[in-house]
Amino acid sequence: MRVEVQVTDTTLEGEYREVDGLSGQCERCGHTVEVYGDSDASERALCVKMREECPEGENNFYVSSR
């Protein structure tokens, strides 16, 4: 099933300082994940991470709504 992820820019704690990152929330269940970076590759990584960490154990195809 295709599921949209609400993606927003955020700041995450890095090892030495705060860094740019992305936060995503599943529109079906509300599960949230974060990744470092704000590039297109980071956005794709966020969608993959969402699939891997799905609390419902579903194998959805996650796409960014951004």
Residue pairs with C-beta under 8 A, 6 or more apart in sequence:
1 58
1 60
1 61
2 60
2 61
2 63
3 26
3 27
3 28
3 60
3 61
3 62
3 63
4 27
4 62
4 63
4 64
4 65
5 24
5 25
5 26
5 27
5 46
5 47
5 50
5 62
5 63
5 64
5 65
6 24
6 25
6 27
6 65
6 66
7 22
7 23
7 24
7 43
7 46
7 64
7 65
7 66
8 22
8 23
8 24
8 66
9 20
9 21
9 22
9 23
9 38
10 20
10 21
10 22
10 23
10 34
11 18
11 19
11 20
11 21
12 18
12 19
12 20
12 21
12 34
12 36
13 19
14 36
19 36
19 37
20 36
20 37
20 38
21 34
21 35
21 36
21 37
21 38
21 42
22 34
22 35
22 37
22 38
22 42
22 43
22 46
23 32
23 33
23 34
24 32
24 33
24 34
24 35
24 46
24 47
24 50
24 62
24 64
25 31
25 32
26 32
26 50
26 54
26 62
27 65
28 56
28 60
29 54
29 55
29 56
31 50
31 53
31 54
31 55
33 46
33 49
33 50
33 53
34 46
35 42
35 45
35 46
35 49
36 42
37 45
43 64
43 66
46 64
47 62
47 63
47 64
48 62
50 62
51 59
51 60
51 61
51 62
54 60
